[in-house]
């Protein structure tokens, strides 16, 4: 990582992580140019080391469009880390993040930015309907419930990747030095001056998305552990409750022994109890291990991302 030159100023900086979207990018840039033709803006495309030729397409788009800038990451770091790479290079007064698949309409960018101009730190897009697979919609609902507990997210707020926020807030976000990044948890830890507006969610223009069930689970763990220690407190509370239940059961068995002179027989209850306790212990160890792993990566200096090449970027040191 490095500090990148921000000599020129724009009204809007649009940060877009790119993964397996070579056929969509030309249409995406054309739609953004059409939607913001009356505003000064820049588009920062961060290629997250995908398997297709997206980087070559980005280079060509940068040659044809001076307002487009590109960064090619050395290895895949995930959507939120890729966004962080883009945030370190923004030069606009308002920063917008959106997906690369045109499910987020460039026509709605101005609507989001207007809310920030009126004084809100962040404006999220919320979608009445979404063109996602059923498992993704169900996972999103679970993620929403978990975010309410762990991040104290307002109930009516949808944490969409499509959002606009002030440059001042963006400068605070990039101060975060953790390796496991979840942008929305950082934002919620910095401000509550947040609003949202309704926008239409569109079908993906080409191909399929890059999020598998495994990647979605990893993202859920990032959200749960990146900026809060509540999971550790929940693990401790679960341990205390199980210990209390074990103590009560032990007292009950002692009383039963001296009153009825009999002990319960059967291994089923023993096996069930062992499985429950063992599962709880392993879950707690896993939660603690996640935090320890994050600390280890920070202490060993693992970067949030590394840039292999750039296009339309004045600062050569950023490479």
Secondary structure, 3 states (H helix, E strand, C coil): CCCCCCCCCEEEEEEEEECCCCCCHHHHHHHHHHHCCCCCEEEEEEECCCCCCHHHHHHHHHHHCCCEEEEEECCCCCHHHHHHHHHCCCCEEEEEECCCCCCECHHHHHHHHHHHHCCCCEEEEECCCCCCCHHHHHHHHHHHHHHHHHCCCCCCCCCCCCEEEEHHHHHHHCCCCCCCCCHHHHHHHHCCCEEEEECCECCCCCCCCCCCHHHHHHHHHHHHHCCCCHHHHHHHHHHHHHHHHHHHHHHHHHHHHHHCCCCCCCCHHHHHHHHHHHHHHHHHHHHHHHHHHHHHHHHCCCCCCCEEEEECCCCHHHC
